[in-house]
Amino acid sequence: MTVVTNEYFPAAAVLFGVVLFWTVALFGGLSLLSTNQPPIATLTWLLFVYAAAVLSPLAGLLAMVDLLRRWLRNRRSARAEGRAAGTKSA
């Protein structure tokens, strides 16, 4: 069994989950309201969906910022290593 050690994995997984949630929501809509459920089940489901709808864009935004921050940091590090290698060989 392999362990994922990629530094981008946590943020990418969150971003994938957010995109998956909104894709399913786009196609699933409010299907629970069309079935005959007890009011407490409907209320619980609506509160869950409300919380997910409010928190998932925030989680997606934080994941995108984290991915961008990591990518820029790695890019700067690689550029600095390239400069250091260039000055040593000259």
N, C-alpha and C positions, 0 to 999 in steps of 0.2 A: 504494500500500500504506500503510495507516494504522498508526501506532505507538500502542500502548495506554499512556497516561500516567496512568491512574487510580491513585492511591496505594493503593487497596484491592485492586488486581488480584493482586499476588503472594500475599498471604495468602488471598484468596478462591480462587485457583487451587489452592493447597495443600489448603485445606479441601475443595474439590470433589474433588480427587484422592483424599483419604482416604475421603470418603463413597462415591465410586465404587468404590474398592478393597474396602471392606467390603460394599457391595451385591453386587458380583461374587462375593466370597467367600461371601456368604450363599447365593447361588443355585448357585455352582460347587462349593462344599464341597471335599472331598478326592477329586475325580474322577481325579487323577493316580494315586492308589493303586489304583484299580480296573483300570488298564491294565497290560499286561506291559512294564515298563521295566527297563533295567539298574539294579542297586542304586545305582550312583554317581549316575545321573540322578535317581533318587528322593530320595537323600540331599541332593543339591544343591538340588532343588526345595523340599524340606522346610526346609532351612536358610534359603533365600530367603524362604519364606512365614513362618517363625518371626521372622526379622529384620523383615519388613514388619509382622507382627502386633504386634511389640513397639514399633517405631518410629512406626508410623502414628498411634496414638492420641496420642503425644507431639507429633508434627507437627501434628495436628489441634487439640490444646489450645493450642499456641503460636500457630497461625494465628487461632484464635478470640480469644485474648488480644490479639493485635496488631490485629485488626479492631475490637475493643471499645475499645482504647486510642486508635486513630486517630479513631474516631467520637466519643468523649468529648472528645478534644482539639479537633476541628473544632467540636463543639457549644459548648465553652467559648469558643473564639475568636470564633464568630459572636455569642455572647451578649455578650462584651466589646466587640465592634465596635458592637453595638446600643446598649449603655450609653454608649459614647463618642460616638456620633452623637446620642443623646438629650441629653447634657449640653452639646454644642456648640450645639444649636438652642435651648436654653432661655435 
